[in-house]
Amino acid sequence: MAVTNYIFKVASRCNADCSYCYVYHKDDQTWKGQPRFLSLETFEASLLRIADYWLGRSGRLHIGLHGGEPFIAGARRFGQWMSCVETTLKPRGIEYQISVQTNGILCNTDIMQQLRSAGAKLFVSCDGPPGVADLQRVDHLGRPFSRQVKEFLSCLQHDWQDIYGGILAVIDPDSSPEMVMDYLEGFQPPLVDLLLPLILRSDFSDLETFQLYQHRLCEWLERAFLHYLNLNTNSQFRYFDHVLLSAASPPFERAIPFDPRETLVIESNGDYHLDDTLRICGDQFTATGKTVFEAGIPEVISSQSFQKLNALTQLPPACRQCDLQNLCGGGLPAHRWDRNCQEFGLASTCPSLYQLFHQAQEVIESFRQHRFQQQGFSDVDSKKQRTL
């Protein structure tokens, strides 16, 4: 297994103040000690470490520019970063894809032209229509910014299709999944990533409240999945496509093809950190104690901090007895952290995943029976054809 995914914290600050943000509103407060922006010197040193590590390997690397909010860095810095990637990795024959995640507040066409020239993809965070997004996504004065996001997405949809990567949406279990999905699909994104909230059992005051949340999330995913099956769209809803593919593939393949050992985060000061979502596990949980100026990637991988991720390969007893363990692999690693025991255990999203995967299996089995009866795909929705 190799590290193929590199997330650069190019801006440690953000012009939004989203209530659920795991960077600013959870236990980890690493951002407070970071430079506001990633310097060109630090970026180049990081890329040279990546190039050295990738020598003799094949495959495509993912270079992600993240924050904070990357767009507050301005077009000049973006131009320098794009040029640095090209002059450092391309001469060494390294294949890569650059992506940028933005909250959509700033529509800077100069930056977008830099991304176009570099062949990068842009992903926009949008949780749904104003009635949903405005509840948790506001600026530092408490003002919602869904109007700016709508204008940004419309701009991408009509004028910047070549850099339009898709939409990232954090699920609100109290929202209407049908309304959210229809709203997002209206911007014709190539991809929609529906993200499970980064919430743990210990975030709730009592078991009853936690179980009520699990029930609402189960219901949301069930309705969303059924809506997707009947949605006439060219947009890929990645999570549901993975679930369908897994349920349709003998032997089963994991529906959550994610392993945190494939990812490294590089902070704006050059510190190596583990996968970003693991910040919810506690302050400095993702810190490796290594920096790009002192250590290469092999040294980071062999560090004690990185090696603790191997514990994720050991599923808890409840998972090992589950008939769907090969489908979900235990769920998202961050959801499996138990703050009380200080170890990885059963995912807080387990009931939701279990119900969703069984639902997908029933859909696939029903479709297969229909296919045998009809002997053709002519009346079958294209998304089902893709998975089968």
N, C-alpha and C positions, 0 to 999 in steps of 0.2 A: 504494500500500500504506500502511495506517495502523496505528498502535499501538492495539490493542484489548484487550490483556491486561495487567493491572496487578497485580503480585504485591507485597503489602506484608509486610515482615518485622516483624510486630507484636511478636514476641518473639525476641531474638537468642540466647537460651539454650534448652536442652532438658533434659527430665527423663529422656531416654533416651540411650544411648550405642551406637548401632548401628554395627557395625564398618565397613560400606560407605558410611557417610554422606558425601556429597560436600561438605557444609558444614564438618564438624568433622574429618574424617579424610583430606582430600586436601590439595593444596598451598596452596590459598587459605585464609587465616586472617583474613579480613575481620571475622568475628564478634567477635574479641577486642577490637576497638576500638569496638564499637557499644554504645549504651545498652541496658539489659536489655529495655526495652519501648518501643514507638512511642508518643510523646506525642500527646495530642489536637491540640496546636498543629501538630505536624509532619504529622499525618494530614489536618487541614483544609487546610493549605497545599498538600499533594499533590493533594487532590481539586479544589482551585481551579485548579491547573495543568492537570489533566485536563479540567475543564469548559471552560477557555479554549481548549484544543487541540481539543476536540470541537465547538465552536461551528460550526454550519453543516454538520456531518456527520450521517449517519444510521447506524443499526445499533445493536446491543447491545454494551455494554462488559462485560468480565469483571473483577470486583474480587475478588482472591484474598487471603485472610488466611493467612499462612504463618509459618514459624519457621525454626529452633527449634520449640518447641511452643506454639502459640497459647493453649491452655487454661490454661497457668500464669499468664496475664495476669489471670485472674479475671473474674467476671461484671460488675463495675462498669465496667471498661475496655471490655468487649465492648458494653455498653449505650451507652457514649459513642460508640464507633466506628460502631455501627449507626445511631444517631441522626444522626451527622455525615454519613454517606453520604446519608441520606434528605433532610436539610435542604440539602445542597449540590448534589446532582445532580438530584433529582426536580423542584424548582421550575424548573429549566432545560430540562425535557422530555427529559432524557437517560435512555435505557433501560439498565438494568444488571442483572447477576446476581452476587450475592455467593456465594462459596464459601469453606469453611474446611477445611484439612487437619489432622488430628490423629493422634497415634500410638495413641490409645485407652486410655491409662493412666488418665486422669482422666475420670470420667463426671459432669460438672457439669450438672445439669438446669437450673440458673439460666441458664447460658450457652446451653444448647440452647433454652430458652424465648425468649431474645433472638434467636436465629437464626430460630426459628419466626415470631416477630413481623415479622422483616425479610424473610421469604421466602427465606432463604439455604439453601444446600445444604452438607451435611457429608460429607466423605470421610475414610475411616479407612484407615490403613496397616496391612496384614496380609499377610504373605508366605505364609501357609498354616497348617497344623496345628502344634502345639507342636514336634513333631520336626523341623520345617523352620525355623519362625520363631525358635525359641529358640537356634539356632546363631549368629545374628548380631544379633538384636534383644534387647538387655539394658539394664538401667539402669546408673547409675554405680557400683553395687556389684557389677556382674556378674550380677545376678539377672534371669532371663527374666520377661517380663510378658504372655505369651500368654493366661494365664487372665483378666487384666483386659480384654484386647482382646476375647476371646470374650464376656464379660459385656456389654461395651459394644455389640458388634455385635448381640447378642440383644436388648438394650434398644432399639436403633434399629429393628430388624426388627419388633418387636411394638408399640412405643409411640410411635415418632417417624418413621413412614414418610414424612411430608410433608417432612422435612428430610434424609432419607437419600439422599445423592448416589451413594454407591458405595464400592468398595474399591480401593485402590492396592496392587499386589503386585509386589515386585521378584523377578524370576526367579532361582531357584537352579538352575543346570544339573545339579547332582548330586541334585536331588529328583525325586520321581515327579510328572510333570505331571498325571496322572489324579487322584492323591490330592489335590494342591493345588487343582485346579479344583473337584473335588467338595466339598471342605471349604469353599471360598469360596462356591460356589453355594448351599450349605446355609443361608447367612444371607440368602438371597433379595435380594441387592443389585440395584438398578436397573442398575448398571454395574460391570464389573470391568475395571480397567486393568492388564494384564500389562506390566510395565516391564522393558526390557532393562537389565542391569547397566551402570553407567557405568564401563566398563573400556576402557583403551587398550592398544595393542600395547606401549607402553613400560612398562606395569605388570608385564610378565613378564620374567623373567631371561633367557630364551632363546626362540628361534623355535619349537622343538619343544613347549615348554610352552604357548605361545600358541596354536599350531595344535590342540593337544589340547583346550584350552578352547573354541575355535571349533567343534570337532567335537561336543563335549558340548552346546553351545548349539543347534547344528543339530538334533541328535537330540531335544532337549527340545521345541523348537518344532514339529517334525514330529509328534511324538506328541501334543502339546497340541492342535494344529490338527485332527488326525483325531478326537481325543476330543470336541472342541467340535462337530464336525459331527454327532456321534451323541448329544450331550448334550441331554436334554429339559429345557429351561430357559427362563425368561422373562428371565433376566439377559442383558444385552448385554456380550459380551466385545469391547470396542471395537477392539482391535488386529486381531483376526481378522475382524470385520465390515468394517473398512476394507479389508483385503486382499481379501476376497471381492468387495466393491463395485468395487474397482479392476479386478480380473480380469474382472468381468462387464460393465464399462462401455466401450463403444466410442465415441470413442477412449478409451484408457486414462486414468484419473485417478489422481493420486498417492495411494498407500495411506497415506502418512505426511503428513497435511495440516498440517504444522507449519513455520512460518518464524520464526526467532528475532527477525526485524525487527518482528514484531507484538507483542513482549513487552518490558515494562520492569519491572525489580525496584526497589522503593524500600525502602532499608534503614531501620532504626529511627532513624537520625540524619537521614534525609531525603536521603541520597545516592542518585543514580540509578545502577543497574547494569544490565548486559545480562542476557539469559536465564540463570537460575540454573544450569542443567545445564552451562553453559560454564565454571563454576568449576574443573572438572577439568582445564582447559587450562593452568592455572598461577595463581600468586598475583597478585591484582589484574587478572586477564585481563578480568573483567567490569566493572571500574571505568570510569566515563566522565569522572570529574573534575568532574561537575556535581551540584548540589544543588537541591532544590525551592525553597529560599529565595533562590536567585540566578538560576536558569535555567528557562525554559519548555520544554515538550517539543519544539517545533520546533528549539530550539537544541541539545538533546540529540541529536536525529536527525541533525543536520548535523555533529555532532562527529566527530573522527577515529576515536574508539573505536567509535562506532556504525557508521560507514561501512565498517569492516573486515569487517562481516558481509556486505557485498556480495560478498565473495570466495566466499561459499557458493553463489552462483549459477553459479560457474565449476567445473563438475565435472572431476575428474582424467581423464586420457586413458582409463584402464581403464573408468570409468563411461560415458564418451561412446561407447565401442565396445560397450557392453552392451545386449542386447535389452530389458532391463527398466528402463532408466534413467528412463523416464517414470513407472514405477510407484513406485519407492522414492525417487527424487530424490536419490540418494546416501546415504540413511539419515539418522539423527539427527545434526545438526551436531556435537554434542559428540563423537560416536564417530569423526568424521572428522579430529580434530586429531592432528597428528603433532608430538610434542614435539621430536623430533630436528631436523626441518626447520623447525619453527615455522610451519607452514602447514596449511591444510585439504587432506586427501588422501582416500585410500580408507578407508571406514569399517571399524572393527575387527569389525563385525558383518556385513560384506558376504556371506560364504558362507552365513550363516544366512538372511539376507533373500532371497538369490538362490534358495535351495532352497524357501523358504516360498512365494514368489510363483509359482514354477513349479508347485508342488504345488496352489496355488489355481487356477491356470489349467486344470490337468488336471481338477480337481473341477468347475469351471464347464462345461468342454467336455463332460464325461461327463453332467452334469445336463441340458445343452441337448439332447443326443442322446436322453436318456431322455424329456425333455419332448415332443420331436417325436413320439416313438413312442407315448407315452401320451395326448398332447393334453389336458393338464390339470395342475392343481396339487394335486389331492386327496390324493395320497400323498407330497407333498413336505414336508419339514420347514419350519416357519415361518421359520427364520432364512435359508434359501435363498430363500424367497419375498421376504423383505425386500430381499435384495441384487439380485434379478432383477426 
